């Protein structure tokens, strides 16, 4: 899980995201308080698919019972 801040945005969305993907992390929760969004790149057979929301409920597909509302 990454919580983006303005001072680390480039590192969080660049270098760190690349590392997560290189290690085939199944879900990467990216919370951006400034934009009021949550993105969840999920690893599927064909690659990463991004689920994004600014409201509503997002549920983890790998951690039972984990969600953000």
N, C-alpha and C positions, 0 to 999 in steps of 0.2 A: 504494500500500500504506500503510495506517495501522496503527500499533501504538498501541493505546489505553493511556493511563495515567490513573490516578485524577484527577490534577490537570487533565487536558485532555479528559476523557471527553465533556463536554457539547459542546465545540467540535469535537472529532473526529467525533462522531456527529450533530452538528447542522449548523453552518455549512459545515464541510469536505465532508461527505457531500452537502449540497445543491449545492455548487459542482461536484463530480464529476458529479452527475446532470445539472445544467444543461449541462455540456459533453459529455454523452452518452458518458461513459467506459464502455468495453465491459465491463470487470471492475474491481471495487473490492475489494481484499483488506483485510479488517479483522481484525486479530489482537488478541485481548484476553487478555493474560497472566493477569490477575486472575481471569477467568472460565474460562480455559483453553479458549477457543473460537476458531474462525476462521469468519468469514462472508464469502461472496463474492457480493455482488449482481452479477448478470450481465445485461447489456442484451440483451433479445430484442425481436422485433417488437412484442409486446404490452406491453412495459415491462420493469421489472427483476424478475427472479426470484432469490430468495436461496437459496444453497446454504450450509448451516451444518454444522459438525462439531466434536466435541470429541475425536475420535480417528479413526484411519484415515488415508487419503491423499486429499488434495484436489489436483486437477490444473487448471492453467490451460487454458482453451479457446482462448486467443489467443497464448500464448507457448509454442511447442513445447518439450517437455521440462521445463517448470517445474512443480514440485509441492512440497507440504509434507506430511510424514508425521509 
